[in-house]
Amino acid sequence: MAALIMALVLATAVTTLQRAFISLQNARDLNIASQMLQSEMEKLRLADWTAVNGFTTSATTVTLDPAFTANPFVGNRFTLSRTVTDPKTDTRIITLWVVWQGADNRPLSRRLAMRYSRNGLYDYFYSQT
């Protein structure tokens, strides 16, 4: 009986440890995705209206910064894309998406949407799926 209880305790401990490592990896990935979005947002914040107005309205894959691809935790697992919509003539809504495969093999994404006008960046918000 003691051997059975010990086996159950060990199995539970291993499962808990695996879940803890998956949680740590997902937290690290979420941090990397947030840094990628912030970096791209800073580039867009410094852009002028003619550059932002020149973006195509179809989905575009954004080239990642070499600092991110050199990171061994990033590699080629993350994809950053941008979509642009025109709600008004002087306003553009730029949505950035980061998609990656989680440690538990679930697809995860982080989104950053911002309004941009002739006067510059208005506001932005995050969401996670």
N, C-alpha and C positions, 0 to 999 in steps of 0.2 A: 504494500500500500504506500509506503514511504517513497519507493522508487517511482510510482505513478504520479504522486504529488510533485516530486522533484522534476520529473519530465514535463509536467504541465507548467510549472514555474519557469523552467528554462525556455520552453516554447513561447510563453507569454513575454518573457524578458527580451528574447530575440525579436519578436514581432514589434514590440514597443521601440526597441532600438532602431529597427529598420524604418519605422514611421518617423522617428525623430530625425534620422538622416535625410529622409525625403522632405520633411518640413524645412530643414536647414537649406537644402538645395533649392527648394521653391522660394524661400525668402531671399537667397542670394540672387536667383534669377529675376525676381521682382525688383530688387535693387538695381541690377544691371539694366533692366528694361526702363526703369524710371530715369536712370542716368542718360540712357540713349535718347529718350524723349526730351529731357531737359537740354541736352546738348543741341539737338536739332531745333528746339524752340529758340534757343539763344541765337543760332544762326539766322533763323527767320526774323527774330526781333531786330537784328541789325540790318536786315535787308530793306531796301527802299521799295516804294510802291510799284515802280516799273518792273522790278524783279519778281515781286509777288504776283503782279498782274499778268506776268508772262507764263505762269505755271499753267499746265494743261489741266482740264477739269476731269480727266480720266485718272484712274489709280496708277500711281507711279512708284516703283521701288526706289528707295533712297539708298545711295551708297553709304555704307557705314564708315565711321571714322576709324582710321587704322589703330587708334588706341584701344578701341573695343575689340576689333578682330584679333589683335595680338594677345588679348587676355585669354588664357587657357580655358576659362570657364565659359567664354562666349563662343569662340570658334565660328562656325557657320550655322549655329543653332537658331540664331535670331534673324528675323526678317523685319525690316522697317519699311513701311510704305506710307504714301501720302495721297490723300484725295482732297480736291479743292471744289467747293461749290460757290455759286454766285447768287446770294439772296437779293442783293441790290447792286446797282452799277458801281458804287464806290466801296463795296464791302465784299470781302472774301472770307469764307470759313474754311480753314485748313485743318484737316483731321489727320493726325499721325497715328499709325497703328504699329505696334511691335507684337509679333507673334513668335512663339517658341514652343518647343516640346518640353513639358514638365518632367521632373524626375520620376513621376509615376505614370509616364507616357500619356498624359492628358494634354491636349493642345491648350495653351494659355495665351492670353493677350492682354495688352494694356493700351489704352487709347488716350490721346490728348487732343482736344479740339480747341481751336482758338479763332477768334474773330480778328480780322486784320482789315484796316481801312487806310485811306490816304494819310491819315494822321499817325498811323502806327498800330501797334498791338493794343486791342481793347481788353480782352479778358480771355481766360482759358479755364478748362476743367479736365480732370482725370476721370477715367472709369476703368474698371478691371473686370475681365470675364475669365 
